[in-house]
Structures are given as C-alpha cells and as structure tokens.
Amino acid sequence: MMNRAAPRPTGNPLSTGWGRLRRISLTQWILVSMVLGVLAGWLFPQASQQLQVVSNIFLRLIKCILAPLVFGMLVVGVAGHSDDLKAVGRLAFRAIVYFEVVTTLALAVGLVAVNLAQPGRGVHLPPTAAGAESIASTHIGFEGVIEHLVPRSFFEAAASNDILQVVCFSVLFAVALAQVGGGHQATLLRACEALVQVMFRFTGLVMKFAPFGVGAAMAVTVGHSGIGVLLNLGRLILTLYVALFCFCLLVLLPVCLVFRLPVRAFLRAIREPALLAFSTASSEAAMPDAINRMIELGVPRRIVSLVLPLGYAFNLDGSTLHLAVASVFVAQAAGAPLTIAQQLTMMLLLMVTSKGVAGVPRSALVILAGTLTTFHLPLEGVVLILGVDQLLDMARTSINLVGNCLATVVMARWEGELNRPDASPMGAPSPGSPDR
C-alpha cells in the first residue's frame, strides 16, 4: 500500500505577510497614510503637531534633489542638441504660447465659478489686518520679476531652490557648452548624464519615505486648521475645488482630445505625483517624480527638462484660478460687488502679475494683496483666507502639477516626438522598475 504524500509546507507566515505588503503599490501606501494622517490630526490635534518634523524631513530630502536634477537634465537636453539650438527656441516659444492660453482659460473658469457660487456672501471679515499688511508690504513689480530671473550665484539659487534661476543659469551654461565643442563638451556631457542617472536613483530612494512624509503632513494640516475653520469658510473651499474640477473637465480634457493624447496612460503616470503634491501642498515635492513619470510616458527628456520647470513660472493653472476666486470672494465678503468690467480688468492684472513669481514665498497671497490694494478692497480678506490657505494650497498645487505635466506631453506631440523609441534616457527607471 502506497503511503499518502506528505502535505506541502505552507511557508513562513511572516515572509508571506511581508510579501503581501511589498505588493502594495506606492499609491496605495500614500492613500492609506493620508487617511491615517487625517484621523491622527482630528483625534489628537495638539500631539499631531509634533509630526511636523517628519514632513519637514521628507520635504528637505525632495528639495535637495531639484537643483542638480534640473541642471543636469537641461544641460544634457540643450547642449546635447547643439546642432539644433533653433529647435530649443521654438519649443520654448510654443510652450509660452500654450501657457498663456491655458492660464487665461483658468482665470475665466474661476471667474464664472465665484460669480455663480457667491462664497463671500455672509462671511464676516476679521477686525484687524496686521497679517495682511505684512504681506502687502512685499511689492512685486515687472522690473522685479525680470531681475529675479537672473541669479547672483548658481549656488545661492540652488540652496534656496529657486528653480527659475536654476533654469536661467542652466540654459546659459548649456548654450556656452554647446559652443565649446570637442573633448571638453563630451566630458561635461558625460558628467551631467551620470548626474541625471544618479539623481533618478536618489529620487527612487526618497520616494520610499513618501508615505511617512505624506501622513505626517496631513496630520499637521488637520490638527492645525480644526473643524471650526473648515465650517466657516466651507463655501470658499468647495467653490475652489469644484472650479478646479471643472477646469480639468472643460479645459485639460479637451486639450488631451485635441492633441490625441493617451488619457488613461497620462492619468496613470500622474497619479502618484498628483497625490504627493496634494498631500504635501508642495510642487517641489512632486516635481522629481513627475519628471521621471513623463519620461516613462514617452516624452523626450529634453522637452521635459525645459517645459516642466518653465511651467512652474508661467503655467500655474491652479494658482491662477485660485487668485480669480479669492479676489472676487473678498469683494463679496466686503459688500463691494464688482462690475463685469472691473472683474475683467482685475483678471487682466492677475494674468500679468502672476507670471514668473513662483520663487517668491507665499506668492499667491502677495499677488492677491497687491490686487486688492489696486481695487481699493480691504486687506482683511487676506487674513481670512490665510486661515484655510493650507487646504486651498493643496488643491491648487496638485492642479499646477497636472497642468504642467500635461504641457510636456502636449509639447512632445506638437514637436512630433511623443513615444519615440529613443526618447527614454539611459538609466531612467522603466515602468516595471522596482524603484517605483
């Protein structure tokens, strides 16, 4: 009689459980950490503020990536195409034209939304404007914006993460390198290529810490704002969120259809960077991963390296829409409704003043304060908005990221270089890479 076969070992339960945890994607971990962070901030508002150090560490790790990554990619993208510098200029011109059209549409959507929702009615302005006065004292003029483009020192711009100045220096450096030629050019190009590859791997390591940084940021935000502030300004928050959704549906989606872009693939590519931008309220936190995802999507590196940083200066769709909503909101709260002509004039002013100030701290509030002063509206409205600015910032920052990522894909399609076989750089993680 044959013996019955012995049962096969089921394996170590600990290793099996660890294997299941490893199969959870980064997006799922970020969503879980966001929920846990909200619960921690709601249940333990004071204790949750101690988690600020965790989110700060994560943001610092991200920020230290930006300058070397942008510098290396721009130098390789521009100097590596030294035989066709006219193409670089054409790309920059097309990108700026696209930025202007899309941001104008963002202003229009915000203007329509705030007039339909009337979120400022019934809101009482605070009695003092001390905070608003300190913001309004920072004046941003056209001359200041132009002067701000040129760095006094590359290392100073890199240390302060002023991406616009880093871009300016990197482009000039790349053009000079393209004119050198010979062995010196090849040596520096290889060094910058190696730098880019290392920074991609560096980004992969830092992103493993993302769930902890995101959860901590959400806990600090909810614990600091509290439910009371959300109820008082709930209509403003809801108006902005609905307006941003309508902007995506009425502007960004038609852009995808007109340029025949792969919508589903694009949404999959921006999913994690957008979540990261929303939860941390920081475009800088999501920018390195967004660069990587756009290259994986098939956008050539030279286009990503130029259009994405340029977009953070001239294509802040979410911030532009927020300025339209916030400025009319203050007029409604002050009981001083604006005529259509006044609102259109205000939008024209915002269209000009919102360009090129991405490196200015709290630039949206600075621009808002300047606009309110121009139209003789009370600056107390800025103090009121400051109470929920973190929640507003989360939404507008994520749309800024989505809009700029879409711009890179549009430019790649416009240049006829989307999904070219030689578009992906050497050393960049592939879609199936474990670094994700």
N, C-alpha and C positions, 0 to 999 in steps of 0.2 A: 504494500500500500504506500503510495507516494505521500510524502509529507507536504502539508499545506505551506505555501510560500509565506515567509515572514512579512509582516506589514512594513512598508517603506517608511523610513524616518520622515517625520514632518518638518524637521529642521528646527533651528533655534528660534523661539518666538521673538526674541529681542531683535535678531537680524531680520526676521520677516517684517516686523513693525518698522524697523529703520528703513527697509527697502520701500515700504509704502510711503513713508514720509518723504523719501528722496524723489518719489514720482510726482509729488505735489509741485505744480509749477510756481514760478516766482509771482505771477499774477495772483494766484490763489493765496499764497502766503501774504501778499500785500493786502488783499481784501480782508483776510482774517485779522491781520494786525490793525487795520482801520477800525473794524468793529470792536475789537478789544480795547483799542485806544479811546474810542468814544465812550464805552462803558466805564473805563477807568476814570476818565475826566468827569463824567456825570456823577458817579458814585463817590469818588474821592477827589473833589476839586482842588483842595489845598495840597494834598500829597502828590497829585499828578504833576504839579509844577516842578517837582524835583526831577522829573524826567526830561526837563529841558536840556540837560547836559547830553543825553543820548542823541536827541535830534540834532543838537549843535555839532556833535562829533561827526555824525553822518554828513551833514551839510558841508563841514570843513573838508572831509575826505573828497566829496564831489567837487568842491570848488578848486582844490589843488590839481584836479585833472584838466580843467578848462584851458588855461593858457598854453601849456605845452601841446595839448591835443590840437587846438585851433591853429597854433603856429605851425606845427609840423604838417598838418593837412593842407593849409593854404600854400605853404612853400612848395610842397610836392605838386599840388594841383596847378599852381601858376607857373613856377619855374620848370616843371616837368613838361609843360606845353609851350616852351619858349619860342617854338616856331610858329605859334598861332596866338599871339597876345591879343590880336583883334577879337578873337572869339571870346576871350575873358571879358573884354569891354562890352561886347554885345550881350553877353549873359547878364552882366551887372545892370545894363540899361533895361533889358526885358524884365528883370526881377523888380526893379524900382517901379516900372510902369504897372506891373501886376500888383505890387504892394499898394500903390495909390488907389487903384480901382477897388480892391477888396476892403481897404480900411474906410473908404468913402461909403461903401455899402454897409459896413459895420455901424458907422455913425447913423445912417438912415434907419437901420433896424432898431437901434437904441432909442432914437427919437420917436419913432412910431410907438414902441412898447411903453415908454414912460408917459406918453400922452394918453394912451388907452387905459393903462392901469392906474394912473394918478396915485402913486405910492406916497407922495408927500402930503396929501390931504389928511388933516387930523393929527399930524406929527408936530410936537412942540419942540422948538429949538432950545438948546441949553442956554442958561443966562449969561455965561461968560464965554469968551473966545480966546483964552490965553493960548491954548494949544494951536488954534488956527493962526494966530498972529505969528508964532514962531515958524510955521510952515510958509506963510505968505511972505515972510521976510526974505525967503530964498527966491530970487528972481531969475528966471530962465529966459534969456533973450536969444535972438537969432545969432548974434555975434558970439554969445557964449557957447551955443551949440556947435558952431563951426570951429571955434577954438578948442572945444573939448574933444574934437575928433583926433587931434594930433597929440601924442603922448610926449611928456617931457623926458620920460625914460621908459624903455620897454619893461624893465624890472619893476618900476613903480606901477605901471599898468597891470602887469601880471600879478603883483602882490595884492592889488585892490580888486582883481578880477573884473577890470574894465574891458569887456570883450570888444567893444567898438574900437578902443585904442589899440588893442592887440591886433585886431584885423587890419587897421590902418598901417601899423608897423610891418606886419607880416606881408602884406601885399607889396609895399615898397621894397622890403628885403628880397622878396621873390623876384620882382622885376629887375632889381640890381643883379641878383644871382643869374638870372636868365641872360643878362648882357655880358657876364664874365666868360662863360663857356669853358671848354677844356676840362682838364682834370680837376680843378678846384670845384667846378659846378657839380661834377659827378660825385665827388667826395661828400659835399654837403647834402646833395640829394639823397645819397645812401644813408647818411646820418639821420636826416629828417624822416626817411621811410622807416628806419629802425625805431625812431622815437614814436612814430604813429603806431607801429605794431605793439610796442611795449605799453603804450597808453590804452590801447584796446584791451589788453590783458589786465591792466590795472583796473580799468572800469569793471571788468567781469568780477574781479575780487571784491571791489567796493559794493557792487550790487547785491552780493550775498548778505550784506549787512542791512539792505534796504528795508525789510520788514520791521526790524527793530527801530530804525530811524523814523519810519512812517507811523508806526504805532505810538511812539513817544510824541511825535509832533501832533497827532490827533488828540491825544490825552491832554497835552498842554493847551491846545486851542479850545477844546470844550470846557476844560476846567477853568480857564481864564475868562471866557466870554459869558458862560452861565446861560440859563434858560430865559431869564428876565430880558436880557438884551435882545435875544432872538425874537421874543414876542413883540417887543416894542417896534422893532424895525423889520418885522417879518415880511411886510409887503414889499419893501425895497429889495430884500434878499430874493424873494420869489420873483419879482419883476426882472431882476438881472438874470437869474437862472433861466427863466422862460425865454427871455430875449436872446440869450446865448444859444439856447437850443434851437430857436427859430433861425438864428443866423447860420447855424450848421446845416439846417434843413433847407433853407431858402437860398443860401449863397455857396457854402462849401460843397454841398452835394451836387448842385448843378455844375459847379466847376469841374468836379470829377467826371460828370457825364459828358460835358462839352469836350474835355480833353481825352475822353475814353480811357480813364484810369482804372486800375483794378481796385474797386472799392473795398471788397472783402479782404483782400490781401493788405491793403493800406490800413484798414481798421485793426487787423491782427498785429500789424507792425507797430502801431502807435499805442496799443492797449496799455502796455506796462509803463512806457514813458509818461502817458497822459495821467495814469493813476498816481504815479510818483509826483508829477507836477501838482496835481490837485491836493494830495495829502500833505505835501510839504510847503505848498504855496510858493514854490521856487522854480523858476525856469532853469536856473543853473543846475539844480539837482537832476533834472531830466535831460539836459542837453547832451551829455556824453553818450548816454544810452540811445537817445533819439538819432544821433549821428550814425551810430552803429546799425540801428534798425533800418534807416533809409538806404544805407549801402547794401544791406542784405536784401532789401526790396528790389534792388536793381538800379538805383540812382548812382551815377558815377561819382567817385569821391571828389573830383574837382568841383562838381556842381554843389554837392552837399557842403563842402568846406567853405564855399563862398556865399551861397544863398542863405543857409541857416543862420550863421552869425549876422549877416546883413539884415535878415528878417527881424532879429531881436532889436534892431534900431529903428526900422521903418515899417514893420508889419505886425504891430501888437494889436491884433484884431480884438481880443478880449478886453484889453485895457482901453482901447478907443471906444468900444461900445459902452463900457462901464462909465467913462467920462461923460458920454451923452446922457446916460440915465441919471448919474449923480448930479450933474449941473442943473437939469430941469427939476429933479427931485428937491433940491434946495430951494429953488424958486417957488415950488408948490408949497413947501413947508413954511416959507416966509410969507405966504399970502400975496406973492407978487408974480402972478402968472405972466408968462412971456408970450408975445405975439408970434405968429409963424415966421415973420420976417426977422424978429430978434433971435428966434431959435436957429434959423438958418445961418444968421451971422455968427452966432455962438459956435455952431458946428464948423464953420469955415475957420474960425480962430483955433478950435481944438485940432482940426486937421493939420494946421501948420505947426502949432506949438507942441504937439505930441510926437513929432518926429525927432529921432536922434537923441533922446534923453533917457535911454534905457540905463545908463550908468549912474544916473542921479538917484540917491537914496529917496524912497517914497516919492518917486517922480510923478505918479498919478495924482497924489494928493497935492503936490506942488503945483502941477498944471491946473488942477481943479480950483485951488485957492486963487491963482492968478486970473482965471476966467471969471470967477465970482466977483473979484475986485473990479474987473473991467466992466461988468454989467451992474455994478453997484448992488450986489446981493450980499447978505450977511455971511461972514466967515464962520459964524457959529455952526453952520451946516457941515463944515469940515470936521469939527469936533464931534458932531453927532455921528457922522459916517465912520470916524475913527473907531467907534465902539464895536462895529461889526466889520471893519475893514479886512480882518483876517479871513472871515468867511467869504467876503466878496473877492478877496485876492485869490483864494483857492480856485474859484470858478474861472476868473478871467485869465489866470496864469495857465490853466490847462488848455483853454481855447487859444491862447497865444502860441503854445507849443503845437497844437494840432494844425493851426493855420500856417505856421512856418514849415512844418513837416510837409504839408500839402504843397506849399510853394516849391519845395525842392523837387517833388515828383512832377509838378506842372512844368517846371523849367527843363527837367530832363526830357519830358515828352516833347516840349516845344523845340528843344535842340535836336530831337530825333535820337536820343541816346539812352532812353529808358530800356532796361533789361538787355543791354548789350553784353555779349559773352565776356568781354574783357573789362566790364565796368567794375567788378568787385576787386578790392585791393588785396594784395598778398598779405596774409597774416590776420585779416579780419575774420572773426568767428563766423562760421556758416550757420544757417538756420537751425541745423541739428546739433550745434556745438554744445557740449556740456557746460560751457561757461554761461549759458543763459540760465 
